[in-house]
Amino acid sequence: MKRALELLAPAKNLACGLAAIDHGADAVYIGGPQFSARAAAANSLADIEKLVIAAHTFRVKVYVALNTIFDDRELDLAARLAWQLQEIGVDALIIQDMGLLECHLPPIPLHASTQTNNRTISKVQFLENVGFRQVVLARELSLMQIRAIRAATTATLEFFVHGALCVSYSGQCYMSEVVAGRSANRGECAQFCRHKYTLRDGRGKILVHDRYLLSMRDLDLSAHLADLIAAGIDSFKIEGRLKGEAYVKNVTAFYRQALDELIEADAGLARKSSGRCSFSFVPDTAKSFNRGKTNYFLKKKRNRPGALESPKSTGQELGQVVDVGKDFFTLATSETINNGDGLCFFDSQGRLVGVKVNRVDKGKIHPKDAMVVPMGTLVYRNADTAFAKQLAGSAQCRTLEVLIELTETVDGLLMTLCDEDGFVSKTALKAEKEIARQAGTIVAMAERQLKKCGGTHFSVQRVEVDLQTGAFYSAAVFNELRRNGLDEHLAKRQQGYRSEYAEQTINDYPWPAEELGFLDNIGNSKALKFYQRHGVQRINRSRLKAKDIADCALMTCKYCIRAQLTICAKMGHNVSEIVEPLVLVDNTGEYQLGFDCDRCQMTVRKRDG
């Protein structure tokens, strides 16, 4: 049996979900009406049902995120919502709160959110044994760590390959909750990682002034897909449930093409959904929102993935300024710049400056507002008007291949359709047969009319016609038969979809720790009951909430500021002039950094005073 790979795309709303399907996603993940880790991306049940119907046409799956931490009052509401989602055909629920497993849930597959901090073999084994079919691994894992988890588990492994990065391990960031009263684990992150900070050492010496020291570049693993497949990843996830349609179309199409190239080169691989895509644009992730690219820690234990200059999108690198005039500048670039494009560059102070193009005349770029762009400045484009227009017009990219067989009946015609999945339907039409004025023309006419599938979900690969050579039917007859047949085939195909049945698992498989703490994200009594049933004996209730612990780690990160700034003794840098502890300062307070060099981890803690 071939190994089926899944391209998993985000959906902020119904329109984004439909765009993801149309541009090649094998699965779509979307937030429900409530309880999503992206509170700003909620969707009605009616819209989710529409998305499910559209998705299942291509055997694309729809996963709904219910991945927040619940309080006791919310659990029953969440369980009822789970039943409603199962009833409208949703294929799986993405969850974080183990209290849900103590509720009466429908027989629907469960996926363990990346918020459950899935970065060890023991954790993934536990999740698999308590009933999770799919596990979203931590973004910080290396290929070696992924391979080790794959060797020890049989669960479907999902991994982010593109998009924004959290500086903290997912589910382990409490800065927003403690400092601003907005819990990231309840979908209300205040994004402290995108703040500007000053870094000083233990003597008060300023090492870095006013830079985005916790802001990450965006993940881009497009060059490492083959490595991830070999390591055991089954589902390739694109981040972006707050991004718009243009981002979803472009990035999904890009990864669809990249995965298809690998699948077509390996007879042991297959797509996880049906249909083929044909795009009217050339997908290019550099032309969508990005803060620069990083492969994070996939290949290097001590990487430098920070985007310290700005948390905003820089977009596509164009080239350097080679000529400057009174009201224009010229770039050394092969790209075409258009009126209305948005350009940007970093000035001498390291600040990101935006440039709106008023007009372009023989390569000379005239900004809308007067400004000086120095010679040699590297310029980027973060708004491409021509590309945006192409994306806006991109639709009906995906079709199902069908074979048509046309035969005669006693009182008309019979059209048999067989699609690429082997699904067969038959449609009959009563029609009066006439005598052809010119024998032998009916076959070519039938083929021509039955192949006209524009505006539908189908593309006809072949038409086999078995009609008497002397017969004649009007073009209108064939057109009606084609329309009826495609409509009936679509309806039967949608009705024939069967969601996966997954009975709830209840057991006492041991939790891989003897006690609980605030890092386990417990917000309700049923979650406590869950962990007790799985063998946890020591529970200090006073240390289950980050806000109740004076010295708690607000962030726990694989990212290290010392490595980023090349002041890491482990990496051989000279640090003799630097005195610990290192402290981050912004307008919300002071935060002390801790470094566990053996595990190559950094913590951020609130500093008193």
C-alpha positions as CSV (number, residue, x, y, z in Angstrom):
1,M,0.0,0.0,0.0
2,K,1.2,3.5,-0.8
3,R,2.0,5.9,1.9
4,A,-0.4,8.9,1.7
5,L,1.0,12.3,2.5
6,E,-1.3,15.1,3.8
7,L,-0.9,18.8,3.0
8,L,-2.8,20.6,5.8
9,A,-3.8,24.2,5.1
10,P,-5.2,26.9,7.5
11,A,-8.6,28.6,7.2
12,K,-9.5,31.8,8.9
13,N,-13.0,31.6,7.5
14,L,-15.1,29.8,4.9
15,A,-13.7,31.7,2.0
16,C,-10.1,30.8,3.1
17,G,-11.1,27.2,3.6
18,L,-12.6,27.0,0.1
19,A,-9.4,28.7,-1.3
20,A,-7.3,26.1,0.4
21,I,-9.3,23.2,-1.1
22,D,-9.2,24.7,-4.5
23,H,-5.5,25.2,-4.4
24,G,-4.6,21.7,-3.4
25,A,-5.0,21.1,0.3
26,D,-5.5,17.5,1.4
27,A,-7.0,18.7,4.7
28,V,-8.1,22.1,6.2
29,Y,-8.0,23.2,9.8
30,I,-10.4,25.8,11.0
31,G,-11.7,27.3,14.3
32,G,-15.2,26.6,15.5
33,P,-17.7,29.0,17.0
34,Q,-15.7,29.2,20.2
35,F,-12.8,27.5,22.1
36,S,-10.2,28.0,19.4
37,A,-6.6,29.0,20.2
38,R,-7.2,31.8,17.7
39,A,-10.1,33.7,19.3
40,A,-10.1,36.1,16.4
41,A,-10.8,33.4,13.9
42,A,-14.2,31.9,15.0
43,N,-16.6,30.4,12.5
44,S,-20.3,29.4,12.6
45,L,-21.5,25.8,12.3
46,A,-23.3,26.7,9.1
47,D,-20.1,27.9,7.5
48,I,-18.2,24.9,8.7
49,E,-20.8,22.6,7.2
50,K,-20.5,24.3,3.9
51,L,-16.8,23.8,4.0
52,V,-17.2,20.2,4.9
53,I,-19.5,19.6,1.9
54,A,-17.0,21.3,-0.5
55,A,-14.0,19.5,1.0
56,H,-15.5,16.0,0.9
57,T,-16.1,16.4,-2.8
58,F,-12.3,16.0,-3.2
59,R,-12.0,13.7,-0.2
60,V,-10.3,16.6,1.6
61,K,-10.7,16.4,5.4
62,V,-11.8,19.2,7.7
63,Y,-10.3,19.4,11.2
64,V,-11.8,21.8,13.8
65,A,-9.6,23.4,16.5
66,L,-11.1,23.2,20.0
67,N,-7.6,23.7,21.4
68,T,-8.0,26.0,24.3
69,I,-7.9,25.3,28.0
70,F,-11.5,25.1,29.5
71,D,-12.8,26.0,32.9
72,D,-15.4,23.7,34.5
73,R,-18.4,25.7,33.1
74,E,-17.1,25.4,29.6
75,L,-16.4,21.7,29.4
76,D,-20.0,20.6,28.8
77,L,-20.4,23.3,26.2
78,A,-17.3,22.1,24.4
79,A,-18.5,18.5,24.5
80,R,-21.9,19.5,23.1
81,L,-20.1,21.4,20.4
82,A,-18.0,18.3,19.6
83,W,-21.2,16.4,18.9
84,Q,-22.6,19.1,16.7
85,L,-19.4,19.2,14.7
86,Q,-19.4,15.4,14.3
87,E,-23.0,15.6,13.1
88,I,-22.2,18.0,10.3
89,G,-19.4,15.8,9.1
90,V,-16.2,17.2,10.6
91,D,-13.4,14.7,10.3
92,A,-11.4,15.4,13.5
93,L,-11.1,17.7,16.5
94,I,-7.8,19.3,17.5
95,I,-7.7,19.6,21.2
96,Q,-5.3,20.5,24.1
97,D,-7.3,20.1,27.3
98,M,-7.3,16.6,28.6
99,G,-10.5,17.3,30.6
100,L,-12.4,16.8,27.3
101,L,-11.3,13.1,27.4
102,E,-13.3,12.8,30.6
103,C,-16.5,14.0,28.9
104,H,-18.9,12.0,26.7
105,L,-17.5,12.7,23.2
106,P,-18.7,11.6,19.8
107,P,-16.8,8.8,18.0
108,I,-14.6,11.2,16.1
109,P,-10.8,11.2,15.7
110,L,-8.9,13.4,18.1
111,H,-5.7,15.2,17.2
112,A,-3.3,16.4,19.9
113,S,-2.7,20.1,19.3
114,T,0.9,21.4,19.3
115,Q,-0.3,23.3,22.4
116,T,0.1,20.0,24.3
117,N,3.9,20.4,23.9
118,N,4.6,17.3,22.0
119,R,8.4,17.1,21.9
120,T,9.4,13.8,23.6
121,I,8.9,10.1,22.8
122,S,7.1,9.4,26.1
123,K,4.7,12.3,25.5
124,V,3.7,11.1,22.0
125,Q,3.4,7.5,23.2
126,F,1.1,8.6,26.0
127,L,-1.1,10.6,23.6
128,E,-1.4,7.7,21.2
129,N,-2.3,5.3,24.0
130,V,-5.1,7.5,25.4
131,G,-6.7,7.7,22.0
132,F,-5.2,10.5,19.8
133,R,-4.9,9.4,16.2
134,Q,-2.8,12.4,15.0
135,V,-0.2,14.4,17.0
136,V,1.1,17.8,16.0
137,L,4.8,17.8,16.9
138,A,6.6,20.7,18.5
139,R,8.1,23.0,15.9
140,E,11.5,22.9,17.7
141,L,12.2,19.3,16.9
142,S,15.2,18.2,14.8
143,L,15.1,15.5,12.1
144,M,16.9,13.2,14.5
145,Q,14.2,13.7,17.2
146,I,11.4,13.2,14.7
147,R,13.0,9.9,13.5
148,A,13.2,8.7,17.1
149,I,9.5,9.5,17.8
150,R,8.5,7.9,14.5
151,A,10.3,4.7,15.5
152,A,8.6,4.5,18.8
153,T,5.0,5.3,17.8
154,T,2.4,4.5,15.1
155,A,0.3,7.7,15.4
156,T,0.0,10.0,12.4
157,L,2.7,12.6,12.8
158,E,2.0,16.2,11.8
159,F,4.6,19.0,11.6
160,F,4.6,22.7,10.7
161,V,6.5,23.4,7.6
162,H,5.6,27.1,7.0
163,G,4.5,30.2,8.7
164,A,4.9,32.3,11.9
165,L,6.8,30.9,14.9
166,C,6.2,31.3,18.6
167,V,9.5,32.0,20.4
168,S,8.3,29.7,23.3
169,Y,7.4,26.1,23.1
170,S,3.8,26.0,22.1
171,G,1.5,25.8,25.2
172,Q,4.4,26.9,27.4
173,C,4.1,30.7,27.1
174,Y,2.5,32.5,30.0
175,M,3.8,36.0,29.5
176,S,0.6,37.3,28.0
177,E,-1.5,35.7,30.7
178,V,0.6,36.8,33.7
179,V,1.5,40.3,32.5
180,A,-1.5,41.3,30.5
181,G,-4.3,39.0,31.8
182,R,-4.7,37.5,28.3
183,S,-4.0,33.7,28.2
184,A,-2.4,32.4,25.0
185,N,-3.7,29.0,26.0
186,R,-7.2,30.4,25.7
187,G,-6.7,32.0,22.3
188,E,-6.0,35.6,23.5
189,C,-2.2,36.0,23.1
190,A,-1.0,39.6,23.4
191,Q,2.2,38.7,21.4
192,F,4.9,39.9,23.8
193,C,7.3,38.1,21.5
194,R,6.8,40.9,19.0
195,H,7.7,43.7,21.5
196,K,10.9,45.8,21.3
197,Y,13.3,45.1,24.2
198,T,16.5,46.4,25.5
199,L,19.0,43.8,26.8
200,R,21.4,44.6,29.7
201,D,23.7,42.5,31.7
202,G,24.2,42.1,35.5
203,R,26.2,45.3,35.8
204,G,23.5,47.3,34.0
205,K,25.5,47.6,30.8
206,I,23.3,47.8,27.8
207,L,24.2,45.1,25.3
208,V,21.4,45.7,22.8
209,H,19.1,48.7,22.7
210,D,15.5,48.7,21.4
211,R,15.4,45.6,19.2
212,Y,12.8,42.8,18.7
213,L,14.9,40.3,20.7
214,L,12.1,37.6,21.0
215,S,10.7,37.9,17.5
216,M,11.3,35.0,15.1
217,R,11.7,34.9,11.4
218,D,9.0,32.8,9.7
219,L,9.4,29.0,9.2
220,D,10.1,27.7,5.7
221,L,10.9,24.0,5.4
222,S,10.1,23.8,1.7
223,A,13.7,22.7,0.9
224,H,13.5,19.9,3.5
225,L,10.3,18.1,2.6
226,A,12.1,15.0,1.4
227,D,14.0,14.9,4.7
228,L,10.8,15.2,6.7
229,I,9.1,12.4,4.6
230,A,12.1,10.2,5.3
231,A,12.0,11.0,9.0
232,G,8.3,9.9,9.2
233,I,6.2,13.0,8.9
234,D,2.8,12.2,7.5
235,S,1.0,15.6,7.6
236,F,2.7,18.9,6.4
237,K,1.1,21.8,8.1
238,I,0.9,25.5,7.0
239,E,0.5,28.0,9.8
240,G,-1.9,30.9,9.2
241,R,-5.4,30.9,10.7
242,L,-5.3,34.7,10.9
243,K,-4.0,35.1,7.3
244,G,-6.2,36.0,4.3
245,E,-7.2,34.3,1.1
246,A,-4.2,35.5,-0.9
247,Y,-1.7,33.9,1.5
248,V,-3.7,30.7,1.7
249,K,-3.9,30.4,-2.1
250,N,-0.2,31.2,-2.8
251,V,1.4,29.1,0.0
252,T,-1.0,26.1,-0.4
253,A,-0.3,26.1,-4.1
254,F,3.4,26.3,-3.6
255,Y,3.5,23.3,-1.2
256,R,1.1,21.4,-3.4
257,Q,3.5,21.6,-6.3
258,A,6.5,20.8,-4.1
259,L,4.9,17.7,-2.5
260,D,3.5,16.5,-5.9
261,E,7.0,16.6,-7.4
262,L,8.2,14.3,-4.6
263,I,5.2,12.1,-4.8
264,E,5.5,11.6,-8.6
265,A,9.1,10.7,-8.2
266,D,8.4,8.0,-5.6
267,A,6.1,5.1,-6.5
268,G,5.6,4.4,-2.8
269,L,4.0,7.8,-2.1
270,A,0.5,9.1,-2.8
271,R,-1.7,12.2,-2.3
272,K,-4.2,11.9,0.5
273,S,-7.1,13.5,-1.4
274,S,-8.4,13.6,-4.9
275,G,-8.2,15.9,-7.9
276,R,-5.5,17.8,-9.7
277,C,-4.6,21.4,-9.7
278,S,-3.7,23.8,-12.5
279,F,-2.6,27.3,-11.5
280,S,-2.8,30.5,-13.5
281,F,0.0,32.0,-11.4
282,V,3.5,30.9,-10.3
283,P,3.3,30.2,-6.6
284,D,6.1,32.0,-4.7
285,T,6.1,32.2,-0.9
286,A,8.5,35.1,-0.9
287,K,5.5,37.2,-2.2
288,S,3.3,36.4,0.8
289,F,3.6,37.7,4.3
290,N,7.0,36.7,5.8
291,R,9.6,38.1,8.2
292,G,12.4,36.3,6.5
293,K,13.0,32.6,6.4
294,T,14.4,30.0,8.8
295,N,14.5,26.3,9.1
296,Y,14.5,26.8,12.9
297,F,16.2,23.8,14.6
298,L,15.5,21.1,12.1
299,K,19.2,20.8,11.1
300,K,21.2,22.8,13.7
301,K,21.0,22.6,17.5
302,R,22.1,26.2,18.0
303,N,20.5,28.2,15.2
304,R,20.0,32.0,14.9
305,P,16.3,32.3,13.8
306,G,15.6,35.7,15.3
307,A,14.1,38.6,13.3
308,L,15.5,41.3,15.5
309,E,15.0,44.2,13.1
310,S,11.3,44.1,12.8
311,P,8.2,41.8,13.4
312,K,6.6,43.1,10.2
313,S,6.6,41.5,6.8
314,T,9.6,42.4,4.6
315,G,8.4,40.2,1.7
316,Q,10.4,39.5,-1.4
317,E,14.0,40.7,-1.7
318,L,14.4,42.8,-4.9
319,G,17.9,44.2,-5.0
320,Q,20.1,47.1,-4.1
321,V,19.7,50.8,-4.9
322,V,22.2,51.6,-7.8
323,D,21.0,55.1,-8.7
324,V,19.4,58.0,-6.8
325,G,17.8,61.2,-8.2
326,K,15.9,64.1,-6.8
327,D,12.6,62.2,-6.7
328,F,13.5,58.7,-7.8
329,F,15.7,55.7,-7.2
330,T,16.7,52.7,-9.3
331,L,17.2,49.1,-8.3
332,A,19.5,46.3,-9.6
333,T,16.7,43.8,-9.9
334,S,15.2,41.4,-12.5
335,E,11.7,41.9,-11.1
336,T,9.2,44.2,-12.6
337,I,8.1,47.0,-10.2
338,N,4.5,48.3,-10.8
339,N,2.6,51.4,-9.8
340,G,1.1,50.9,-6.3
341,D,3.6,48.3,-5.1
342,G,4.7,48.5,-1.5
343,L,8.5,48.5,-1.0
344,C,10.5,48.6,2.2
345,F,14.0,48.9,3.5
346,F,16.0,49.2,6.7
347,D,17.4,52.6,7.4
348,S,20.7,53.4,9.1
349,Q,19.0,53.1,12.5
350,G,17.8,49.6,11.7
351,R,14.2,50.8,11.3
352,L,11.9,49.3,8.7
353,V,10.7,52.1,6.3
354,G,7.8,51.6,3.9
355,V,7.8,53.0,0.4
356,K,4.6,53.3,-1.7
357,V,5.4,53.3,-5.5
358,N,3.7,56.2,-7.2
359,R,4.9,55.4,-10.7
360,V,7.7,53.6,-12.5
361,D,9.3,55.3,-15.6
362,K,12.0,53.4,-17.5
363,G,13.2,51.6,-14.4
364,K,13.1,54.8,-12.2
365,I,11.0,54.3,-9.1
366,H,9.1,57.4,-8.0
367,P,7.9,57.1,-4.4
368,K,4.5,58.6,-3.4
369,D,6.1,60.5,-0.5
370,A,9.4,62.3,-0.7
371,M,12.3,60.3,0.9
372,V,15.9,59.6,0.5
373,V,16.9,55.9,-0.2
374,P,20.7,55.8,0.1
375,M,22.9,54.1,-2.5
376,G,23.5,50.4,-1.8
377,T,20.3,50.0,0.3
378,L,18.7,46.6,0.0
379,V,15.1,47.0,-1.0
380,Y,12.2,44.5,-0.5
381,R,8.7,44.3,-1.8
382,N,6.0,43.4,0.7
383,A,3.0,44.3,-1.5
384,D,3.0,43.1,-5.1
385,T,0.0,44.6,-6.9
386,A,0.3,42.4,-10.1
387,F,0.7,39.2,-8.1
388,A,-2.2,40.2,-5.8
389,K,-4.4,40.6,-8.9
390,Q,-3.4,37.2,-10.2
391,L,-4.2,35.6,-6.8
392,A,-7.6,37.4,-6.6
393,G,-8.5,35.9,-10.0
394,S,-7.3,32.4,-9.2
395,A,-10.3,30.1,-8.9
396,Q,-11.5,26.7,-10.0
397,C,-8.0,25.4,-10.0
398,R,-8.9,21.9,-8.9
399,T,-10.8,19.2,-10.8
400,L,-11.6,15.5,-10.6
401,E,-10.7,13.4,-13.6
402,V,-13.6,11.4,-15.1
403,L,-14.1,8.9,-17.9
404,I,-17.4,9.0,-19.7
405,E,-19.1,6.1,-21.5
406,L,-22.1,6.9,-23.7
407,T,-24.5,4.2,-24.8
408,E,-28.0,4.0,-26.2
409,T,-31.1,2.7,-24.4
410,V,-34.5,1.8,-25.6
411,D,-35.8,5.4,-25.2
412,G,-32.7,7.5,-25.1
413,L,-29.1,7.7,-23.9
414,L,-27.2,6.4,-20.9
415,M,-24.1,8.2,-19.6
416,T,-21.8,6.3,-17.2
417,L,-19.2,8.3,-15.3
418,C,-16.2,6.8,-13.5
419,D,-13.9,9.2,-11.6
420,E,-10.3,8.8,-10.5
421,D,-11.3,7.2,-7.2
422,G,-13.3,4.5,-9.1
423,F,-16.7,6.0,-8.0
424,V,-19.3,5.2,-10.7
425,S,-22.6,6.8,-11.5
426,K,-25.2,6.3,-14.3
427,T,-27.5,8.9,-15.7
428,A,-30.2,8.2,-18.2
429,L,-32.0,10.7,-20.5
430,K,-35.1,10.2,-22.6
431,A,-34.3,11.5,-26.1
432,E,-35.8,10.9,-29.6
433,K,-33.3,9.4,-32.0
434,E,-33.2,10.8,-35.5
435,I,-31.6,9.7,-38.7
436,A,-28.3,11.5,-39.4
437,R,-28.0,13.5,-42.6
438,Q,-24.4,12.4,-42.8
439,A,-23.6,9.1,-41.2
440,G,-20.6,8.8,-38.9
441,T,-20.6,12.3,-37.5
442,I,-22.4,11.5,-34.2
443,V,-19.4,10.1,-32.4
444,A,-17.3,13.2,-32.8
445,M,-20.2,15.5,-31.9
446,A,-21.0,13.5,-28.7
447,E,-17.3,13.6,-27.6
448,R,-17.1,17.3,-28.3
449,Q,-20.2,18.2,-26.3
450,L,-19.6,15.8,-23.4
451,K,-16.1,17.2,-22.8
452,K,-17.3,20.7,-22.1
453,C,-16.9,20.7,-18.3
454,G,-15.8,24.3,-17.7
455,G,-17.1,25.8,-14.4
456,T,-17.6,22.3,-12.8
457,H,-15.5,20.2,-10.5
458,F,-14.6,17.8,-13.3
459,S,-12.3,17.4,-16.2
460,V,-13.1,14.7,-18.8
461,Q,-10.1,12.6,-19.8
462,R,-11.8,10.4,-22.2
463,V,-15.2,9.8,-23.8
464,E,-16.1,6.4,-25.2
465,V,-19.1,6.5,-27.5
466,D,-21.1,3.5,-28.5
467,L,-23.8,4.9,-30.8
468,Q,-25.1,3.7,-34.2
469,T,-23.2,5.5,-36.9
470,G,-26.5,6.5,-38.6
471,A,-28.0,8.0,-35.5
472,F,-28.4,11.7,-34.7
473,Y,-29.1,13.6,-31.4
474,S,-29.0,17.3,-31.1
475,A,-26.2,19.1,-29.2
476,A,-28.8,20.3,-26.7
477,V,-29.5,16.6,-25.8
478,F,-25.8,15.9,-25.1
479,N,-25.5,19.2,-23.1
480,E,-28.5,18.3,-20.9
481,L,-27.2,14.8,-20.4
482,R,-23.7,16.1,-19.4
483,R,-25.1,18.7,-17.0
484,N,-27.5,16.2,-15.4
485,G,-24.8,13.5,-15.2
486,L,-22.1,15.7,-13.6
487,D,-24.6,17.1,-11.1
488,E,-25.8,13.6,-10.1
489,H,-22.3,12.2,-9.9
490,L,-21.3,15.1,-7.6
491,A,-24.3,14.5,-5.4
492,K,-23.7,10.8,-5.2
493,R,-20.0,11.3,-4.5
494,Q,-20.7,13.6,-1.7
495,Q,-23.3,11.3,-0.2
496,G,-20.9,8.4,-0.5
497,Y,-18.2,10.0,1.7
498,R,-17.7,8.2,5.0
499,S,-16.1,9.8,8.0
500,E,-13.7,7.8,10.1
501,Y,-15.3,6.2,13.2
502,A,-13.2,6.5,16.4
503,E,-14.5,5.2,19.6
504,Q,-13.4,7.0,22.7
505,T,-10.5,5.4,24.6
506,I,-10.7,5.0,28.4
507,N,-7.7,3.4,30.1
508,D,-5.1,4.1,32.8
509,Y,-2.0,4.2,30.7
510,P,0.6,6.0,32.9
511,W,1.3,9.7,32.5
512,P,5.1,10.1,32.0
513,A,5.6,12.2,35.2
514,E,4.9,11.7,38.9
515,E,3.5,15.2,39.6
516,L,1.6,18.0,37.9
517,G,2.6,21.7,37.6
518,F,1.6,24.9,35.8
519,L,3.2,23.6,32.6
520,D,0.5,20.9,32.3
521,N,-2.1,23.6,31.7
522,I,-4.9,22.4,33.9
523,G,-8.0,24.5,34.1
524,N,-10.8,22.3,35.3
525,S,-11.6,19.4,37.7
526,K,-12.0,16.9,34.9
527,A,-8.5,17.4,33.7
528,L,-7.3,16.7,37.3
529,K,-9.4,13.5,37.3
530,F,-7.8,12.5,33.9
531,Y,-4.3,12.8,35.2
532,Q,-5.2,11.0,38.5
533,R,-6.7,8.1,36.5
534,H,-3.4,8.0,34.6
535,G,-1.3,7.5,37.7
536,V,-0.3,11.0,38.9
537,Q,-0.1,11.0,42.7
538,R,1.4,14.3,43.6
539,I,-0.7,17.4,42.8
540,N,0.2,20.7,44.4
541,R,-2.9,22.7,43.6
542,S,-1.2,26.0,44.6
543,R,1.2,25.6,41.7
544,L,-1.2,24.8,38.8
545,K,-1.6,28.4,37.6
546,A,1.3,30.4,36.3
547,K,-0.1,33.6,37.7
548,D,0.0,32.1,41.2
549,I,3.7,31.3,41.1
550,A,6.0,34.2,41.7
551,D,9.1,32.7,40.0
552,C,7.4,30.8,37.2
553,A,9.0,30.7,33.7
554,L,6.8,32.9,31.6
555,M,8.5,31.4,28.5
556,T,10.5,28.3,27.9
557,C,12.3,28.5,24.6
558,K,14.6,26.5,22.4
559,Y,15.6,29.8,21.0
560,C,18.5,31.4,22.8
561,I,19.3,35.1,22.9
562,R,23.0,34.4,23.7
563,A,23.3,32.2,20.6
564,Q,21.4,34.7,18.5
565,L,23.7,37.6,19.6
566,T,26.9,35.4,19.3
567,I,27.6,35.7,23.1
568,C,27.3,32.0,23.8
569,A,30.3,30.3,25.5
570,K,29.1,26.9,24.3
571,M,29.5,28.2,20.7
572,G,33.1,29.4,21.5
573,H,32.2,33.1,21.7
574,N,34.2,35.5,23.9
575,V,31.9,36.4,26.8
576,S,34.5,37.5,29.4
577,E,33.1,41.1,29.4
578,I,29.5,40.0,30.0
579,V,28.2,39.7,33.6
580,E,25.1,37.5,34.4
581,P,22.2,37.7,34.7
582,L,20.9,39.1,31.4
583,V,17.7,41.1,31.6
584,L,15.2,42.2,29.0
585,V,13.4,45.5,29.6
586,D,10.4,47.0,27.9
587,N,7.5,49.2,28.9
588,T,5.8,46.3,30.8
589,G,8.7,45.6,33.1
590,E,12.0,43.7,33.5
591,Y,12.5,40.0,32.6
592,Q,15.4,37.9,33.7
593,L,16.8,35.3,31.3
594,G,17.8,31.8,32.4
595,F,20.0,29.4,30.4
596,D,20.0,25.6,30.6
597,C,23.0,24.9,28.4
598,D,22.9,21.2,28.8
599,R,19.4,21.1,27.3
600,C,20.0,24.2,25.2
601,Q,17.0,26.0,26.5
602,M,16.2,29.5,27.7
603,T,13.6,30.8,30.2
604,V,12.1,34.2,30.6
605,R,11.0,35.2,34.2
606,K,9.4,38.4,35.6
607,R,12.0,40.3,37.6
608,D,10.8,41.8,40.9
609,G,11.2,45.6,41.3
